[in-house]
Amino acid sequence: MEENKKILEIVSNEAKNSIAQIPVVTPTIYASVFSDFAKKNNLEIEDEESLSRKIIETECSRFTTLQNETSKNVQALSENTNRAIHAIENKDEKFSIRCCKRRNIFVKKLKNSKNLFTKMN
């Protein structure tokens, strides 16, 4: 399956690149272009509906995981920000610095989540 997935990605990218300059692409045009590239790469898709379902399920699962991770990181960032504000208001310098360092860790995690999301698209 992994080998077919790589070939499928190659064929998909070739088809998308091929039609990128065409102003209007109908499903029939895309299917024809995709089919041509699939033949050139010796890719046979036996059960397209099942394959499509698996791809959608996989992508939805990845987005759900990303969303959950991002939500946790945002919550932690919010909590650490509130702690830092409280420490600053109460002039607790050591605690304030610790909170800011933890906040920076969560900001980095959020940036990584954003980069992961960008790569997925």
C-alpha positions in Angstrom: 0.0 0.0 0.0 2.8 2.4 0.9 4.4 1.9 -2.5 1.1 2.6 -4.3 0.6 5.6 -2.1 3.9 7.1 -3.2 3.0 6.4 -6.9 -0.5 7.8 -6.3 1.0 11.0 -4.9 3.4 11.3 -7.9 0.6 10.8 -10.4 -1.7 13.3 -8.5 1.1 15.9 -8.5 1.8 15.4 -12.2 -1.9 15.7 -13.0 -2.3 18.8 -10.9 0.8 20.4 -12.4 -0.4 19.6 -15.9 -3.8 21.2 -15.5 -2.6 24.2 -13.4 -2.6 26.5 -16.5 -6.0 25.4 -17.8 -8.6 28.0 -16.8 -11.5 25.6 -16.5 -11.0 21.9 -15.6 -14.0 19.6 -15.6 -14.0 16.3 -13.8 -13.8 14.5 -17.1 -10.7 16.5 -18.1 -9.0 15.8 -14.8 -9.9 12.1 -15.0 -8.4 11.9 -18.4 -5.2 13.7 -17.5 -4.9 11.6 -14.3 -5.6 8.4 -16.2 -2.8 9.2 -18.7 -0.3 9.8 -15.9 -1.4 6.7 -14.1 -0.8 4.6 -17.2 2.7 6.1 -17.6 3.5 5.2 -14.0 1.9 1.7 -14.2 -0.6 2.6 -11.6 -3.9 0.6 -11.6 -6.7 1.7 -9.3 -9.0 -1.2 -8.8 -11.5 0.2 -6.2 -11.5 4.0 -6.5 -14.4 4.5 -4.1 -12.7 2.5 -1.4 -9.3 4.2 -2.0 -11.0 7.6 -1.9 -12.8 6.7 1.4 -9.4 5.7 2.9 -7.7 8.8 1.8 -10.5 11.0 3.3 -10.5 9.1 6.5 -6.8 9.4 6.9 -6.8 13.1 6.2 -9.7 13.8 8.5 -7.9 11.8 11.2 -4.7 13.9 10.7 -6.7 17.1 10.9 -8.5 16.0 14.0 -5.2 15.1 15.7 -3.7 18.4 14.7 -6.8 20.3 16.0 -6.7 18.4 19.3 -2.9 19.1 19.7 -3.5 22.7 18.9 -6.3 23.1 21.4 -4.2 21.6 24.2 -1.3 23.9 23.3 -3.6 26.9 23.2 -5.1 26.0 26.6 -1.7 25.5 28.1 -0.5 28.8 26.6 -3.5 30.6 28.0 -2.9 29.1 31.5 0.8 30.0 31.5 0.1 33.5 30.2 -2.4 34.0 33.1 0.2 32.7 35.6 2.8 35.0 34.2 0.5 38.0 34.4 -0.3 37.1 38.0 3.4 36.7 38.9 4.2 40.0 37.3 1.4 41.8 39.1 2.6 40.3 42.4 6.2 41.0 41.6 7.3 37.4 41.8 10.2 37.6 39.4 11.4 34.0 39.5 8.0 32.6 39.0 7.4 35.2 36.3 10.5 34.1 34.4 9.5 30.4 34.7 6.1 31.1 33.3 7.5 33.1 30.4 9.9 30.3 29.5 7.0 27.8 29.6 4.9 30.1 27.5 7.7 30.2 24.9 7.8 26.4 24.8 4.1 26.4 24.0 4.4 29.1 21.4 7.1 27.0 19.6 4.7 24.0 19.7 2.0 26.1 18.2 4.3 27.2 15.4 5.2 23.6 14.7 1.5 22.8 14.5 1.1 25.6 12.0 4.0 24.3 10.0 2.6 20.8 10.0 -0.8 22.1 8.9 0.9 24.0 6.1 2.8 20.9 4.9 -0.4 18.9 4.9 -1.9 21.3 2.4 
